[in-house]
Amino acid sequence: MATTPLRVKQGDVGYPVRSQLISDGAVVDLTGATARFIMRATKTSAAAKVDQPATIVGDPAQGNIQYEMTAGDLDTPGNYLVEWEVTFATGEVATWPSGGYLPLTVVAELG
């Protein structure tokens, strides 16, 4: 899974954050799974800025997942940490990226 920093403009909505989940070099099969998109200002923040269901895109066996930003998700400029939390049909829960976070920066709008 790429960990390239994401940069989005404050207040933009409908912006999709997408990832392909990989574990030990193999694509993660998301068949029967559900997922959440979690975004916090810091890993020790009291509450998540965003904690919402994510969408498994296309063939679940290809491990593609996305979340579309909605009103309020990008209303505050700053640096955030993002992760995907997946609950498999077996009840197992796993989080990506497993070795850190996906950085996301909300850039202040000029208006």
C-alpha positions as CSV (number, residue, x, y, z in Angstrom):
1,M,0.0,0.0,0.0
2,A,1.4,3.4,-1.0
3,T,2.1,5.8,1.8
4,T,2.5,8.9,-0.4
5,P,1.3,11.9,1.6
6,L,-2.1,13.1,0.4
7,R,-2.7,16.8,0.1
8,V,-6.3,18.1,-0.3
9,K,-7.8,21.6,-0.1
10,Q,-9.9,22.7,2.9
11,G,-13.7,22.3,2.3
12,D,-13.4,20.0,-0.7
13,V,-16.1,17.3,-0.7
14,G,-16.4,14.2,-2.8
15,Y,-12.6,13.7,-2.7
16,P,-11.9,10.0,-2.8
17,V,-9.1,8.5,-0.7
18,R,-8.2,5.2,-2.3
19,S,-5.8,2.4,-1.4
20,Q,-5.1,-1.2,-2.4
21,L,-4.4,-3.2,0.7
22,I,-1.4,-5.4,0.6
23,S,-0.1,-7.9,3.3
24,D,3.2,-9.6,3.0
25,G,3.5,-8.7,-0.6
26,A,0.0,-10.1,-1.5
27,V,-3.2,-8.3,-2.3
28,V,-5.7,-8.7,0.6
29,D,-8.9,-10.5,-0.4
30,L,-11.8,-8.3,1.0
31,T,-14.6,-10.8,0.1
32,G,-17.2,-10.6,2.8
33,A,-15.3,-7.9,4.7
34,T,-16.4,-4.5,5.9
35,A,-14.1,-1.5,6.4
36,R,-13.8,1.9,8.1
37,F,-11.8,5.0,7.2
38,I,-10.2,6.6,10.3
39,M,-8.5,10.0,10.4
40,R,-7.0,11.7,13.5
41,A,-5.0,14.9,14.0
42,T,-2.4,12.8,16.0
43,K,-2.2,9.2,17.1
44,T,-3.0,10.4,20.7
45,S,-6.0,12.6,19.8
46,A,-8.9,12.1,22.1
47,A,-11.3,11.5,19.2
48,A,-11.1,10.7,15.5
49,K,-11.9,13.6,13.1
50,V,-13.4,10.9,10.8
51,D,-14.4,7.4,11.6
52,Q,-16.8,6.3,8.9
53,P,-17.6,3.2,6.8
54,A,-15.4,2.8,3.7
55,T,-16.3,1.2,0.4
56,I,-14.7,-1.9,-1.1
57,V,-14.3,-1.1,-4.8
58,G,-14.7,-3.5,-7.7
59,D,-13.7,-7.1,-7.2
60,P,-13.2,-7.6,-3.5
61,A,-10.4,-10.1,-4.2
62,Q,-8.3,-7.2,-5.6
63,G,-8.2,-5.4,-2.2
64,N,-9.2,-2.0,-3.3
65,I,-10.9,0.3,-0.8
66,Q,-12.0,4.0,-0.8
67,Y,-13.7,6.7,1.3
68,E,-15.2,9.8,-0.2
69,M,-14.7,12.9,1.9
70,T,-17.9,14.6,3.0
71,A,-18.8,18.0,4.5
72,G,-16.9,18.5,7.7
73,D,-14.2,16.0,7.0
74,L,-11.9,18.6,5.5
75,D,-13.1,21.8,7.3
76,T,-10.0,22.2,9.4
77,P,-6.5,22.7,7.9
78,G,-3.7,20.7,9.4
79,N,-1.8,17.4,9.3
80,Y,-3.7,14.2,9.9
81,L,-3.0,10.4,10.2
82,V,-5.2,8.0,8.2
83,E,-5.7,4.2,8.5
84,W,-8.1,1.6,7.2
85,E,-9.7,-0.8,9.7
86,V,-11.0,-4.0,8.1
87,T,-13.3,-6.6,9.7
88,F,-13.3,-9.8,7.8
89,A,-16.2,-12.3,7.6
90,T,-14.3,-14.4,10.2
91,G,-14.6,-11.6,12.7
92,E,-10.8,-10.9,12.5
93,V,-9.9,-7.2,12.5
94,A,-6.8,-5.8,10.8
95,T,-5.5,-2.3,10.2
96,W,-3.6,-0.8,7.3
97,P,-1.0,0.4,7.0
98,S,0.3,-2.0,9.6
99,G,3.6,-0.2,10.2
100,G,2.4,3.4,10.6
101,Y,-0.1,5.8,9.1
102,L,-1.0,7.3,5.8
103,P,-0.3,11.1,6.1
104,L,-3.0,13.5,4.9
105,T,-2.6,17.3,4.8
106,V,-5.6,19.6,4.6
107,V,-4.3,22.8,3.0
108,A,-6.1,26.1,3.9
109,E,-8.2,27.6,1.2
110,L,-7.6,31.2,0.1
111,G,-11.2,32.3,0.5
